Amino acid sequence: MRNYFITGGTGFVGRALVREILAQPDTAQVVCLTRKLRANMLQDDRLSYWVGDVTSAKFPTMPFTDVVHAAAEANDLLAPDKAQYYYDVVEGASRVFNWAEQQRPERLLFVSSGAVLKGDSVYCRAKRMSEHLAPAWATLARIYSLVGPEMPFDGQYALGRFVHQATHLRRVCYYESGSVRSYLHADDCARWLSAILTHGHPEKGAYDVGSEIAVSIKSLAHLVANLAGVPCEEVPRADYHATAQVYLPNLDTTRTLPIDCQETIALAHGIEQALAACNLKNNAA
């Protein structure tokens, strides 16, 4: 039977992963680190919450078979103090890894980001440093762009912005940059992460987690608009000189897993879920 300690288990990716782990018959206990208890948190007889911040909390002394570190606020645009934001991400990772070295669980998974290979934001730099701090025996997973009903709508990411525009402004606007992304559903992401935790080998390097189905930002904007039934328009900006970026995973290492990682939920369905969730959020507000 497996006992899990998870940081970031109350976030977008973390909630999906916790649901996936609770669905497995050999799960005895899941303990999630959380800054505070909230009304809409997942509930299960095997699930409990350890209240505290990853940068300062006293971690449990009970033994765990599996540790997953997935805590890091990905939306660095909302951070007023970039230096503090960098410190929080790196310090949090360092503390979890040091604690894991003492606990020595059977498996340690660090959930990083594919952005470490291309981006130069504070978030990307913090994640890169965190990867360097991870123990040699830790397994590393790099997540690419995701979709799902619990995705954030207030960040710097294109899909969240388009869903927010469609539900709030009743139109979708985009800047043409030629950039290409792909979007894996959070539930598929959780299944892949669970497989990487169970079957991954640290010596294989990082396992990419993301869709191989490429979509341009323009096509993505039109897809969201069509599903929402609202107009879509390109907005020209004289001062907009974004460089086209291709942000796609390399699944060569992921394909070496004994469990085949497949996409089972289409992008359009994930967007429909996100639109419905955003509408509910609007009505509640």
Secondary structure, DSSP 8 states (H G I E B T S, - for coil): -EEEEEESTTSHHHHHHHHHHHTSTTEEEEEEEESS--TT----TTEEEEES-TTT-----S--SEEEE------GGG-S-HHHHHHHHHHHHHHHHHHHHHH--SEEEEEEEGGGGT--SHHHHHHHHHHHHS-TT-EEEEE--EE-TT--SSSS-HHHHHHHHHHHTSSEEE-----EE--EEHHHHHHHHHHHHHH--GGG--EEES----EEHHHHHHHHHHHHT--EEE---TT------B-----TTGGGSSS-----S-HHHHHHHHHHHHHHHHHH-
